[in-house]
């Protein structure tokens, strides 16, 4: 995600699978891009992924333009 100009607060990426509790990470700036890796997602599974913007730790709002449905990659493990 491209970092907004004059960014104040933090952005969090969240992913959830059906009724599972959401998993997430706090995004960090790398140049003009924000990114992070959400750990412990199941391989080859459909997740809803979204971005939240937070003024403070528990004061977050869903960034509605950044909601998508994605599949994780197969793990490659046997």
Secondary structure per residue as TSV (DSSP state, phi and psi in degrees):
chain	resnum	aa	ss	phi	psi
A	1	X	-	360.0	137.3
A	2	X	B	-74.3	133.6
A	3	X	-	-70.0	128.8
A	4	X	-	-65.2	144.5
A	5	X	T	-65.6	139.8
A	6	X	T	65.3	32.6
A	7	X	-	-58.4	129.8
A	8	X	-	-124.9	135.0
A	9	X	S	92.2	-163.8
A	10	X	E	-127.9	163.1
A	11	X	E	-119.5	141.7
A	12	X	E	-125.0	136.0
A	13	X	E	-94.3	134.7
A	14	X	E	-130.3	148.2
A	15	X	E	-138.8	140.1
A	16	X	E	-141.6	151.1
A	17	X	-	-119.9	112.5
A	18	X	T	47.8	-118.7
A	19	X	T	-91.9	5.3
A	20	X	S	-68.0	148.0
A	21	X	-	-63.1	135.0
A	22	X	-	-62.1	145.3
A	23	X	E	-113.3	153.5
A	24	X	E	-162.0	-179.8
A	25	X	E	-153.4	154.5
A	26	X	E	-86.8	127.1
A	27	X	-	-77.4	142.2
A	28	X	E	-120.8	151.3
A	29	X	E	-78.4	132.5
A	30	X	E	-128.8	95.8
A	31	X	T	69.8	-127.2
A	32	X	T	-95.1	7.8
A	33	X	E	-110.1	147.6
A	34	X	E	-104.7	136.2
A	35	X	E	-154.9	162.3
A	36	X	-	-167.0	167.2
A	37	X	-	-116.1	124.1
A	38	X	-	-86.1	117.1
A	39	X	-	-79.3	159.9
A	40	X	S	61.3	37.5
A	41	X	-	-86.1	147.4
A	42	X	-	-70.8	142.8
A	43	X	T	-71.3	150.3
A	44	X	T	49.9	48.7
A	45	X	-	-129.8	148.7
A	46	X	E	-85.8	122.4
A	47	X	E	-120.4	146.7
A	48	X	E	-91.1	129.1
A	49	X	E	-120.8	137.5
A	50	X	E	-144.2	167.2
A	51	X	E	-120.6	134.4
A	52	X	E	-111.1	147.3
A	53	X	E	-111.5	136.2
A	54	X	E	-128.1	126.9
A	55	X	E	-77.2	-39.9
A	56	X	E	-137.4	171.9
A	57	X	T	-49.9	-46.6
A	58	X	T	-108.5	20.3
A	59	X	E	-120.7	75.6
A	60	X	E	-117.2	150.6
A	61	X	E	-132.2	137.7
A	62	X	E	-65.9	129.9
A	63	X	E	-85.0	92.8
A	64	X	E	-61.2	-24.0
A	65	X	E	-75.3	-8.8
A	66	X	E	-119.5	55.4
A	67	X	E	-120.1	131.2
A	68	X	E	-148.1	163.2
A	69	X	E	-112.4	122.1
A	70	X	E	-135.8	159.2
A	71	X	E	-107.1	136.7
A	72	X	-	-74.9	160.6
A	73	X	-	-76.4	154.4
A	74	X	-	-62.2	149.1
A	75	X	-	-73.6	-30.1
A	76	X	-	81.9	-3.8
A	77	X	-	-83.8	149.5
A	78	X	-	-112.1	360.0
